[in-house]
């Protein structure tokens, strides 16, 4: 019985050692993957930040065009309204 306990203990310790080695290898791979993902996200952030200025300029121009068109349409409606009021 003592021999069987020693064999089972040896098998258990061997399996635990294999599990620890596997977990260490998996952790190292996970850390490497996380570092690569971090580099990709940093690169994407830099690219988005450089494009952000372009979108801000487009937004400013769009706001200016909208303001001008609203003014023109408003004045055109006033002129049309005055024309129709004079006819009545």
SEFIZA-3560 file (N, C-alpha, C; in Angstrom, 3 decimals):
REM SEFIZA-3560
<numar><xx>0.808</xx><yy>-1.180</yy><zz>0.000</zz><atom>N</atom></numar>
<numar><xx>0.000</xx><yy>0.000</yy><zz>0.000</zz><atom>CA</atom></numar>
<numar><xx>0.863</xx><yy>1.260</yy><zz>0.000</zz><atom>C</atom></numar>
<numar><xx>1.973</xx><yy>1.197</yy><zz>0.714</zz><atom>N</atom></numar>
<numar><xx>2.860</xx><yy>2.356</yy><zz>0.777</zz><atom>CA</atom></numar>
<numar><xx>3.450</xx><yy>2.619</yy><zz>-0.608</zz><atom>C</atom></numar>
<numar><xx>3.737</xx><yy>1.577</yy><zz>-1.359</zz><atom>N</atom></numar>
<numar><xx>4.285</xx><yy>1.729</yy><zz>-2.708</zz><atom>CA</atom></numar>
<numar><xx>3.278</xx><yy>2.370</yy><zz>-3.645</zz><atom>C</atom></numar>
<numar><xx>1.979</xx><yy>1.993</yy><zz>-3.524</zz><atom>N</atom></numar>
<numar><xx>0.931</xx><yy>2.557</yy><zz>-4.383</zz><atom>CA</atom></numar>
<numar><xx>0.741</xx><yy>4.043</yy><zz>-4.070</zz><atom>C</atom></numar>
<numar><xx>0.796</xx><yy>4.397</yy><zz>-2.801</zz><atom>N</atom></numar>
<numar><xx>0.666</xx><yy>5.812</yy><zz>-2.423</zz><atom>CA</atom></numar>
<numar><xx>1.821</xx><yy>6.638</yy><zz>-2.982</zz><atom>C</atom></numar>
<numar><xx>3.005</xx><yy>6.088</yy><zz>-2.950</zz><atom>N</atom></numar>
<numar><xx>4.175</xx><yy>6.801</yy><zz>-3.469</zz><atom>CA</atom></numar>
<numar><xx>4.059</xx><yy>6.992</yy><zz>-4.976</zz><atom>C</atom></numar>
<numar><xx>3.561</xx><yy>5.972</yy><zz>-5.684</zz><atom>N</atom></numar>
<numar><xx>3.395</xx><yy>6.063</yy><zz>-7.140</zz><atom>CA</atom></numar>
<numar><xx>2.331</xx><yy>7.114</yy><zz>-7.484</zz><atom>C</atom></numar>
<numar><xx>1.191</xx><yy>7.079</yy><zz>-6.760</zz><atom>N</atom></numar>
<numar><xx>0.137</xx><yy>8.052</yy><zz>-7.017</zz><atom>CA</atom></numar>
<numar><xx>0.600</xx><yy>9.479</yy><zz>-6.701</zz><atom>C</atom></numar>
<numar><xx>1.371</xx><yy>9.628</yy><zz>-5.637</zz><atom>N</atom></numar>
<numar><xx>1.896</xx><yy>10.937</yy><zz>-5.298</zz><atom>CA</atom></numar>
<numar><xx>2.864</xx><yy>11.434</yy><zz>-6.373</zz><atom>C</atom></numar>
<numar><xx>3.680</xx><yy>10.558</yy><zz>-6.884</zz><atom>N</atom></numar>
<numar><xx>4.630</xx><yy>10.919</yy><zz>-7.946</zz><atom>CA</atom></numar>
<numar><xx>3.876</xx><yy>11.341</yy><zz>-9.210</zz><atom>C</atom></numar>
<numar><xx>2.841</xx><yy>10.583</yy><zz>-9.564</zz><atom>N</atom></numar>
<numar><xx>2.040</xx><yy>10.922</yy><zz>-10.748</zz><atom>CA</atom></numar>
<numar><xx>1.356</xx><yy>12.276</yy><zz>-10.550</zz><atom>C</atom></numar>
<numar><xx>0.799</xx><yy>12.486</yy><zz>-9.379</zz><atom>N</atom></numar>
<numar><xx>0.118</xx><yy>13.751</yy><zz>-9.082</zz><atom>CA</atom></numar>
<numar><xx>1.091</xx><yy>14.927</yy><zz>-9.147</zz><atom>C</atom></numar>
<numar><xx>2.255</xx><yy>14.786</yy><zz>-8.559</zz><atom>N</atom></numar>
<numar><xx>3.247</xx><yy>15.860</yy><zz>-8.602</zz><atom>CA</atom></numar>
<numar><xx>3.726</xx><yy>16.134</yy><zz>-10.033</zz><atom>C</atom></numar>
<numar><xx>3.884</xx><yy>15.078</yy><zz>-10.822</zz><atom>N</atom></numar>
<numar><xx>4.295</xx><yy>15.245</yy><zz>-12.214</zz><atom>CA</atom></numar>
<numar><xx>3.230</xx><yy>16.006</yy><zz>-13.012</zz><atom>C</atom></numar>
<numar><xx>1.966</xx><yy>15.630</yy><zz>-12.804</zz><atom>N</atom></numar>
<numar><xx>0.880</xx><yy>16.314</yy><zz>-13.503</zz><atom>CA</atom></numar>
<numar><xx>0.770</xx><yy>17.783</yy><zz>-13.074</zz><atom>C</atom></numar>
<numar><xx>0.971</xx><yy>18.041</yy><zz>-11.804</zz><atom>N</atom></numar>
<numar><xx>0.944</xx><yy>19.421</yy><zz>-11.317</zz><atom>CA</atom></numar>
<numar><xx>2.090</xx><yy>20.235</yy><zz>-11.914</zz><atom>C</atom></numar>
<numar><xx>3.250</xx><yy>19.615</yy><zz>-12.031</zz><atom>N</atom></numar>
<numar><xx>4.400</xx><yy>20.295</yy><zz>-12.636</zz><atom>CA</atom></numar>
<numar><xx>4.126</xx><yy>20.616</yy><zz>-14.099</zz><atom>C</atom></numar>
<numar><xx>3.528</xx><yy>19.672</yy><zz>-14.819</zz><atom>N</atom></numar>
<numar><xx>3.179</xx><yy>19.902</yy><zz>-16.221</zz><atom>CA</atom></numar>
<numar><xx>2.150</xx><yy>21.030</yy><zz>-16.321</zz><atom>C</atom></numar>
<numar><xx>1.185</xx><yy>21.048</yy><zz>-15.430</zz><atom>N</atom></numar>
<numar><xx>0.182</xx><yy>22.098</yy><zz>-15.428</zz><atom>CA</atom></numar>
<numar><xx>0.806</xx><yy>23.466</yy><zz>-15.165</zz><atom>C</atom></numar>
<numar><xx>1.732</xx><yy>23.551</yy><zz>-14.243</zz><atom>N</atom></numar>
<numar><xx>2.401</xx><yy>24.814</yy><zz>-13.935</zz><atom>CA</atom></numar>
<numar><xx>3.194</xx><yy>25.295</yy><zz>-15.143</zz><atom>C</atom></numar>
<numar><xx>3.905</xx><yy>24.402</yy><zz>-15.807</zz><atom>N</atom></numar>
<numar><xx>4.684</xx><yy>24.775</yy><zz>-16.998</zz><atom>CA</atom></numar>
<numar><xx>3.740</xx><yy>25.264</yy><zz>-18.096</zz><atom>C</atom></numar>
<numar><xx>2.627</xx><yy>24.557</yy><zz>-18.294</zz><atom>N</atom></numar>
<numar><xx>1.651</xx><yy>24.953</yy><zz>-19.302</zz><atom>CA</atom></numar>
<numar><xx>1.076</xx><yy>26.338</yy><zz>-19.001</zz><atom>C</atom></numar>
<numar><xx>0.754</xx><yy>26.598</yy><zz>-17.754</zz><atom>N</atom></numar>
<numar><xx>0.213</xx><yy>27.896</yy><zz>-17.373</zz><atom>CA</atom></numar>
<numar><xx>1.230</xx><yy>29.019</yy><zz>-17.570</zz><atom>C</atom></numar>
<numar><xx>2.490</xx><yy>28.744</yy><zz>-17.298</zz><atom>N</atom></numar>
<numar><xx>3.540</xx><yy>29.743</yy><zz>-17.506</zz><atom>CA</atom></numar>
<numar><xx>3.673</xx><yy>30.065</yy><zz>-18.989</zz><atom>C</atom></numar>
<numar><xx>3.688</xx><yy>29.036</yy><zz>-19.824</zz><atom>N</atom></numar>
<numar><xx>3.804</xx><yy>29.244</yy><zz>-21.277</zz><atom>CA</atom></numar>
<numar><xx>2.582</xx><yy>30.010</yy><zz>-21.792</zz><atom>C</atom></numar>
<numar><xx>1.402</xx><yy>29.644</yy><zz>-21.346</zz><atom>N</atom></numar>
<numar><xx>0.185</xx><yy>30.327</yy><zz>-21.777</zz><atom>CA</atom></numar>
<numar><xx>0.199</xx><yy>31.786</yy><zz>-21.323</zz><atom>C</atom></numar>
<numar><xx>0.692</xx><yy>32.045</yy><zz>-20.130</zz><atom>N</atom></numar>
<numar><xx>0.768</xx><yy>33.423</yy><zz>-19.629</zz><atom>CA</atom></numar>
<numar><xx>1.728</xx><yy>34.265</yy><zz>-20.457</zz><atom>C</atom></numar>
<numar><xx>2.858</xx><yy>33.698</yy><zz>-20.816</zz><atom>N</atom></numar>
<numar><xx>3.836</xx><yy>34.424</yy><zz>-21.634</zz><atom>CA</atom></numar>
<numar><xx>3.238</xx><yy>34.743</yy><zz>-23.000</zz><atom>C</atom></numar>
<numar><xx>2.553</xx><yy>33.776</yy><zz>-23.608</zz><atom>N</atom></numar>
<numar><xx>1.923</xx><yy>34.025</yy><zz>-24.905</zz><atom>CA</atom></numar>
<numar><xx>0.825</xx><yy>35.082</yy><zz>-24.796</zz><atom>C</atom></numar>
<numar><xx>0.079</xx><yy>35.050</yy><zz>-23.714</zz><atom>N</atom></numar>
<numar><xx>-0.969</xx><yy>36.044</yy><zz>-23.506</zz><atom>CA</atom></numar>
<numar><xx>-0.379</xx><yy>37.440</yy><zz>-23.345</zz><atom>C</atom></numar>
<numar><xx>0.731</xx><yy>37.548</yy><zz>-22.642</zz><atom>N</atom></numar>
<numar><xx>1.397</xx><yy>38.844</yy><zz>-22.467</zz><atom>CA</atom></numar>
<numar><xx>1.904</xx><yy>39.353</yy><zz>-23.813</zz><atom>C</atom></numar>
<numar><xx>2.489</xx><yy>38.478</yy><zz>-24.628</zz><atom>N</atom></numar>
<numar><xx>2.962</xx><yy>38.882</yy><zz>-25.950</zz><atom>CA</atom></numar>
<numar><xx>1.806</xx><yy>39.342</yy><zz>-26.836</zz><atom>C</atom></numar>
<numar><xx>0.712</xx><yy>38.616</yy><zz>-26.790</zz><atom>N</atom></numar>
<numar><xx>-0.464</xx><yy>38.993</yy><zz>-27.581</zz><atom>CA</atom></numar>
<numar><xx>-1.014</xx><yy>40.335</yy><zz>-27.120</zz><atom>C</atom></numar>
<numar><xx>-1.045</xx><yy>40.563</yy><zz>-25.837</zz><atom>N</atom></numar>
<numar><xx>-1.526</xx><yy>41.825</yy><zz>-25.294</zz><atom>CA</atom></numar>
<numar><xx>-0.626</xx><yy>42.979</yy><zz>-25.732</zz><atom>C</atom></numar>
<numar><xx>0.683</xx><yy>42.776</yy><zz>-25.745</zz><atom>N</atom></numar>
<numar><xx>1.608</xx><yy>43.814</yy><zz>-26.197</zz><atom>CA</atom></numar>
<numar><xx>1.386</xx><yy>44.144</yy><zz>-27.671</zz><atom>C</atom></numar>
<numar><xx>1.205</xx><yy>43.121</yy><zz>-28.500</zz><atom>N</atom></numar>
<numar><xx>0.953</xx><yy>43.356</yy><zz>-29.927</zz><atom>CA</atom></numar>
<numar><xx>-0.364</xx><yy>44.101</yy><zz>-30.130</zz><atom>C</atom></numar>
<numar><xx>-1.380</xx><yy>43.716</yy><zz>-29.394</zz><atom>N</atom></numar>
<numar><xx>-2.674</xx><yy>44.388</yy><zz>-29.492</zz><atom>CA</atom></numar>
<numar><xx>-2.567</xx><yy>45.837</yy><zz>-29.047</zz><atom>C</atom></numar>
<numar><xx>-1.792</xx><yy>46.093</yy><zz>-28.019</zz><atom>N</atom></numar>
<numar><xx>-1.587</xx><yy>47.455</yy><zz>-27.539</zz><atom>CA</atom></numar>
<numar><xx>-0.897</xx><yy>48.303</yy><zz>-28.600</zz><atom>C</atom></numar>
<numar><xx>0.090</xx><yy>47.745</yy><zz>-29.296</zz><atom>N</atom></numar>
<numar><xx>0.768</xx><yy>48.482</yy><zz>-30.362</zz><atom>CA</atom></numar>
<numar><xx>-0.193</xx><yy>48.792</yy><zz>-31.503</zz><atom>C</atom></numar>
<numar><xx>-1.043</xx><yy>47.836</yy><zz>-31.862</zz><atom>N</atom></numar>
<numar><xx>-2.012</xx><yy>48.048</yy><zz>-32.939</zz><atom>CA</atom></numar>
<numar><xx>-3.004</xx><yy>49.139</yy><zz>-32.550</zz><atom>C</atom></numar>
<numar><xx>-3.488</xx><yy>49.097</yy><zz>-31.322</zz><atom>N</atom></numar>
<numar><xx>-4.443</xx><yy>50.112</yy><zz>-30.872</zz><atom>CA</atom></numar>
<numar><xx>-3.809</xx><yy>51.502</yy><zz>-30.789</zz><atom>C</atom></numar>
<numar><xx>-2.558</xx><yy>51.583</yy><zz>-30.376</zz><atom>N</atom></numar>
<numar><xx>-1.863</xx><yy>52.868</yy><zz>-30.351</zz><atom>CA</atom></numar>
<numar><xx>-1.716</xx><yy>53.435</yy><zz>-31.759</zz><atom>C</atom></numar>
<numar><xx>-1.384</xx><yy>52.579</yy><zz>-32.714</zz><atom>N</atom></numar>
<numar><xx>-1.251</xx><yy>53.006</yy><zz>-34.102</zz><atom>CA</atom></numar>
<numar><xx>-2.592</xx><yy>53.493</yy><zz>-34.647</zz><atom>C</atom></numar>
<numar><xx>-3.650</xx><yy>52.756</yy><zz>-34.363</zz><atom>N</atom></numar>
<numar><xx>-4.985</xx><yy>53.168</yy><zz>-34.819</zz><atom>CA</atom></numar>
<numar><xx>-5.387</xx><yy>54.491</yy><zz>-34.178</zz><atom>C</atom></numar>
<numar><xx>-5.063</xx><yy>54.692</yy><zz>-32.914</zz><atom>N</atom></numar>
<numar><xx>-5.387</xx><yy>55.951</yy><zz>-32.233</zz><atom>CA</atom></numar>
<numar><xx>-4.652</xx><yy>57.120</yy><zz>-32.884</zz><atom>C</atom></numar>
<numar><xx>-3.378</xx><yy>56.927</yy><zz>-33.229</zz><atom>N</atom></numar>
<numar><xx>-2.613</xx><yy>57.993</yy><zz>-33.880</zz><atom>CA</atom></numar>
<numar><xx>-3.213</xx><yy>58.337</yy><zz>-35.237</zz><atom>C</atom></numar>
<numar><xx>-3.615</xx><yy>57.327</yy><zz>-35.992</zz><atom>N</atom></numar>
<numar><xx>-4.210</xx><yy>57.573</yy><zz>-37.306</zz><atom>CA</atom></numar>
<numar><xx>-5.550</xx><yy>58.291</yy><zz>-37.173</zz><atom>C</atom></numar>
<numar><xx>-6.356</xx><yy>57.880</yy><zz>-36.212</zz><atom>N</atom></numar>
<numar><xx>-7.639</xx><yy>58.544</yy><zz>-36.016</zz><atom>CA</atom></numar>
<numar><xx>-7.455</xx><yy>59.990</yy><zz>-35.565</zz><atom>C</atom></numar>
<numar><xx>-6.450</xx><yy>60.238</yy><zz>-34.764</zz><atom>N</atom></numar>
<numar><xx>-6.201</xx><yy>61.594</yy><zz>-34.293</zz><atom>CA</atom></numar>
<numar><xx>-5.766</xx><yy>62.488</yy><zz>-35.446</zz><atom>C</atom></numar>
<numar><xx>-4.977</xx><yy>61.947</yy><zz>-36.389</zz><atom>N</atom></numar>
<numar><xx>-4.552</xx><yy>62.758</yy><zz>-37.531</zz><atom>CA</atom></numar>
<numar><xx>-5.725</xx><yy>63.049</yy><zz>-38.465</zz><atom>C</atom></numar>
<numar><xx>-6.670</xx><yy>62.146</yy><zz>-38.575</zz><atom>N</atom></numar>
<numar><xx>-7.832</xx><yy>62.345</yy><zz>-39.438</zz><atom>CA</atom></numar>
<numar><xx>-8.872</xx><yy>63.235</yy><zz>-38.751</zz><atom>C</atom></numar>
<numar><xx>-8.813</xx><yy>63.322</yy><zz>-37.454</zz><atom>N</atom></numar>
<numar><xx>-9.783</xx><yy>64.118</yy><zz>-36.702</zz><atom>CA</atom></numar>
<numar><xx>-9.753</xx><yy>65.580</yy><zz>-37.123</zz><atom>C</atom></numar>
<numar><xx>-8.570</xx><yy>66.107</yy><zz>-37.414</zz><atom>N</atom></numar>
<numar><xx>-8.455</xx><yy>67.491</yy><zz>-37.860</zz><atom>CA</atom></numar>
<numar><xx>-9.185</xx><yy>67.727</yy><zz>-39.173</zz><atom>C</atom></numar>
<numar><xx>-9.099</xx><yy>66.776</yy><zz>-40.073</zz><atom>N</atom></numar>
<numar><xx>-9.788</xx><yy>66.890</yy><zz>-41.354</zz><atom>CA</atom></numar>
<numar><xx>-11.294</xx><yy>66.925</yy><zz>-41.132</zz><atom>C</atom></numar>
<numar><xx>-11.795</xx><yy>66.053</yy><zz>-40.286</zz><atom>N</atom></numar>
<numar><xx>-13.231</xx><yy>66.029</yy><zz>-40.020</zz><atom>CA</atom></numar>
<numar><xx>-13.698</xx><yy>67.301</yy><zz>-39.322</zz><atom>C</atom></numar>
<numar><xx>-12.881</xx><yy>67.872</yy><zz>-38.470</zz><atom>N</atom></numar>
<numar><xx>-13.237</xx><yy>69.141</yy><zz>-37.834</zz><atom>CA</atom></numar>
<numar><xx>-13.322</xx><yy>70.260</yy><zz>-38.869</zz><atom>C</atom></numar>
<numar><xx>-12.384</xx><yy>70.267</yy><zz>-39.824</zz><atom>N</atom></numar>
<numar><xx>-12.424</xx><yy>71.283</yy><zz>-40.875</zz><atom>CA</atom></numar>
<numar><xx>-13.668</xx><yy>71.110</yy><zz>-41.742</zz><atom>C</atom></numar>
<numar><xx>-14.002</xx><yy>69.884</yy><zz>-42.084</zz><atom>N</atom></numar>
<numar><xx>-15.198</xx><yy>69.623</yy><zz>-42.885</zz><atom>CA</atom></numar>
<numar><xx>-16.445</xx><yy>70.056</yy><zz>-42.116</zz><atom>C</atom></numar>
<numar><xx>-16.479</xx><yy>69.795</yy><zz>-40.829</zz><atom>N</atom></numar>
<numar><xx>-17.621</xx><yy>70.185</yy><zz>-40.005</zz><atom>CA</atom></numar>
<numar><xx>-17.769</xx><yy>71.696</yy><zz>-39.964</zz><atom>C</atom></numar>
<numar><xx>-16.663</xx><yy>72.416</yy><zz>-39.841</zz><atom>N</atom></numar>
<numar><xx>-16.700</xx><yy>73.874</yy><zz>-39.818</zz><atom>CA</atom></numar>
<numar><xx>-17.213</xx><yy>74.430</yy><zz>-41.144</zz><atom>C</atom></numar>
<numar><xx>-16.711</xx><yy>73.893</yy><zz>-42.248</zz><atom>N</atom></numar>
<numar><xx>-17.160</xx><yy>74.346</yy><zz>-43.565</zz><atom>CA</atom></numar>
<numar><xx>-18.640</xx><yy>74.027</yy><zz>-43.754</zz><atom>C</atom></numar>
<numar><xx>-19.053</xx><yy>72.859</yy><zz>-43.324</zz><atom>N</atom></numar>
<numar><xx>-20.460</xx><yy>72.478</yy><zz>-43.448</zz><atom>CA</atom></numar>
<numar><xx>-21.359</xx><yy>73.415</yy><zz>-42.647</zz><atom>C</atom></numar>
<numar><xx>-20.930</xx><yy>73.779</yy><zz>-41.450</zz><atom>N</atom></numar>
<numar><xx>-21.706</xx><yy>74.723</yy><zz>-40.638</zz><atom>CA</atom></numar>
<numar><xx>-21.801</xx><yy>76.085</yy><zz>-41.321</zz><atom>C</atom></numar>
<numar><xx>-20.704</xx><yy>76.538</yy><zz>-41.917</zz><atom>N</atom></numar>
<numar><xx>-20.709</xx><yy>77.835</yy><zz>-42.602</zz><atom>CA</atom></numar>
<numar><xx>-21.640</xx><yy>77.806</yy><zz>-43.811</zz><atom>C</atom></numar>
<numar><xx>-21.577</xx><yy>76.736</yy><zz>-44.588</zz><atom>N</atom></numar>
<numar><xx>-22.445</xx><yy>76.615</yy><zz>-45.767</zz><atom>CA</atom></numar>
<numar><xx>-23.903</xx><yy>76.553</yy><zz>-45.336</zz><atom>C</atom></numar>
<numar><xx>-24.191</xx><yy>75.849</yy><zz>-44.281</zz><atom>N</atom></numar>
<numar><xx>-25.566</xx><yy>75.757</yy><zz>-43.778</zz><atom>CA</atom></numar>
<numar><xx>-26.066</xx><yy>77.128</yy><zz>-43.346</zz><atom>C</atom></numar>
<numar><xx>-25.234</xx><yy>77.873</yy><zz>-42.662</zz><atom>N</atom></numar>
<numar><xx>-25.619</xx><yy>79.210</yy><zz>-42.207</zz><atom>CA</atom></numar>
<numar><xx>-25.903</xx><yy>80.127</yy><zz>-43.397</zz><atom>C</atom></numar>
<numar><xx>-25.040</xx><yy>80.095</yy><zz>-44.403</zz><atom>N</atom></numar>
<numar><xx>-25.228</xx><yy>80.934</yy><zz>-45.586</zz><atom>CA</atom></numar>
<numar><xx>-26.483</xx><yy>80.526</yy><zz>-46.330</zz><atom>C</atom></numar>
<numar><xx>-26.687</xx><yy>79.232</yy><zz>-46.500</zz><atom>N</atom></numar>
<numar><xx>-27.872</xx><yy>78.775</yy><zz>-47.247</zz><atom>CA</atom></numar>
<numar><xx>-29.155</xx><yy>79.119</yy><zz>-46.498</zz><atom>C</atom></numar>
<numar><xx>-29.142</xx><yy>79.030</yy><zz>-45.176</zz><atom>N</atom></numar>
<numar><xx>-30.329</xx><yy>79.411</yy><zz>-44.407</zz><atom>CA</atom></numar>
<numar><xx>-30.620</xx><yy>80.903</yy><zz>-44.556</zz><atom>C</atom></numar>
<numar><xx>-29.583</xx><yy>81.703</yy><zz>-44.577</zz><atom>N</atom></numar>
<numar><xx>-29.761</xx><yy>83.148</yy><zz>-44.755</zz><atom>CA</atom></numar>
<numar><xx>-30.329</xx><yy>83.456</yy><zz>-46.131</zz><atom>C</atom></numar>
<numar><xx>-29.772</xx><yy>82.819</yy><zz>-47.153</zz><atom>N</atom></numar>
<numar><xx>-30.235</xx><yy>83.052</yy><zz>-48.526</zz><atom>CA</atom></numar>
<numar><xx>-31.677</xx><yy>82.599</yy><zz>-48.683</zz><atom>C</atom></numar>
<numar><xx>-32.009</xx><yy>81.427</yy><zz>-48.187</zz><atom>N</atom></numar>
<numar><xx>-33.379</xx><yy>80.923</yy><zz>-48.292</zz><atom>CA</atom></numar>
<numar><xx>-34.334</xx><yy>81.813</yy><zz>-47.513</zz><atom>C</atom></numar>
<numar><xx>-33.941</xx><yy>82.275</yy><zz>-46.361</zz><atom>N</atom></numar>
<numar><xx>-34.783</xx><yy>83.163</yy><zz>-45.566</zz><atom>CA</atom></numar>
<numar><xx>-35.080</xx><yy>84.463</yy><zz>-46.295</zz><atom>C</atom></numar>
<numar><xx>-34.047</xx><yy>85.050</yy><zz>-46.903</zz><atom>N</atom></numar>
<numar><xx>-34.253</xx><yy>86.305</yy><zz>-47.640</zz><atom>CA</atom></numar>
<numar><xx>-35.087</xx><yy>86.065</yy><zz>-48.889</zz><atom>C</atom></numar>
<numar><xx>-34.858</xx><yy>84.933</yy><zz>-49.565</zz><atom>N</atom></numar>
<numar><xx>-35.655</xx><yy>84.613</yy><zz>-50.757</zz><atom>CA</atom></numar>
<numar><xx>-37.121</xx><yy>84.436</yy><zz>-50.370</zz><atom>C</atom></numar>
<numar><xx>-37.389</xx><yy>83.804</yy><zz>-49.252</zz><atom>N</atom></numar>
<numar><xx>-38.775</xx><yy>83.641</yy><zz>-48.808</zz><atom>CA</atom></numar>
<numar><xx>-39.416</xx><yy>84.984</yy><zz>-48.451</zz><atom>C</atom></numar>
<numar><xx>-38.638</xx><yy>85.874</yy><zz>-47.874</zz><atom>N</atom></numar>
<numar><xx>-39.169</xx><yy>87.207</yy><zz>-47.574</zz><atom>CA</atom></numar>
<numar><xx>-39.545</xx><yy>87.947</yy><zz>-48.853</zz><atom>C</atom></numar>
<numar><xx>-38.683</xx><yy>87.865</yy><zz>-49.871</zz><atom>N</atom></numar>
<numar><xx>-38.962</xx><yy>88.527</yy><zz>-51.146</zz><atom>CA</atom></numar>
<numar><xx>-40.209</xx><yy>87.927</yy><zz>-51.783</zz><atom>C</atom></numar>
<numar><xx>-40.315</xx><yy>86.607</yy><zz>-51.801</zz><atom>N</atom></numar>
<numar><xx>-41.477</xx><yy>85.941</yy><zz>-52.382</zz><atom>CA</atom></numar>
<numar><xx>-42.736</xx><yy>86.301</yy><zz>-51.600</zz><atom>C</atom></numar>
<numar><xx>-42.619</xx><yy>86.340</yy><zz>-50.294</zz><atom>N</atom></numar>
<numar><xx>-43.771</xx><yy>86.698</yy><zz>-49.458</zz><atom>CA</atom></numar>
<numar><xx>-44.226</xx><yy>88.132</yy><zz>-49.745</zz><atom>C</atom></numar>
<numar><xx>-43.281</xx><yy>89.046</yy><zz>-49.911</zz><atom>N</atom></numar>
<numar><xx>-43.627</xx><yy>90.435</yy><zz>-50.219</zz><atom>CA</atom></numar>
<numar><xx>-44.302</xx><yy>90.537</yy><zz>-51.584</zz><atom>C</atom></numar>
<numar><xx>-43.832</xx><yy>89.748</yy><zz>-52.546</zz><atom>N</atom></numar>
<numar><xx>-44.437</xx><yy>89.785</yy><zz>-53.892</zz><atom>CA</atom></numar>
<numar><xx>-45.884</xx><yy>89.321</yy><zz>-53.850</zz><atom>C</atom></numar>
<numar><xx>-46.157</xx><yy>88.263</yy><zz>-53.125</zz><atom>N</atom></numar>
<numar><xx>-47.507</xx><yy>87.747</yy><zz>-53.076</zz><atom>CA</atom></numar>
<numar><xx>-48.436</xx><yy>88.632</yy><zz>-52.225</zz><atom>C</atom></numar>
<numar><xx>-47.902</xx><yy>89.304</yy><zz>-51.232</zz><atom>N</atom></numar>
<numar><xx>-48.719</xx><yy>90.209</yy><zz>-50.425</zz><atom>CA</atom></numar>
<numar><xx>-49.107</xx><yy>91.452</yy><zz>-51.224</zz><atom>C</atom></numar>
<numar><xx>-48.244</xx><yy>91.936</yy><zz>-52.110</zz><atom>N</atom></numar>
<numar><xx>-48.543</xx><yy>93.112</yy><zz>-52.923</zz><atom>CA</atom></numar>
<numar><xx>-49.637</xx><yy>92.810</yy><zz>-53.936</zz><atom>C</atom></numar>
<numar><xx>-49.678</xx><yy>91.586</yy><zz>-54.449</zz><atom>N</atom></numar>
<numar><xx>-50.668</xx><yy>91.234</yy><zz>-55.456</zz><atom>CA</atom></numar>
<numar><xx>-52.052</xx><yy>91.171</yy><zz>-54.856</zz><atom>C</atom></numar>
<numar><xx>-52.196</xx><yy>90.813</yy><zz>-53.628</zz><atom>N</atom></numar>
<numar><xx>-53.520</xx><yy>90.698</yy><zz>-53.000</zz><atom>CA</atom></numar>
<numar><xx>-53.999</xx><yy>92.068</yy><zz>-52.666</zz><atom>C</atom></numar>
//
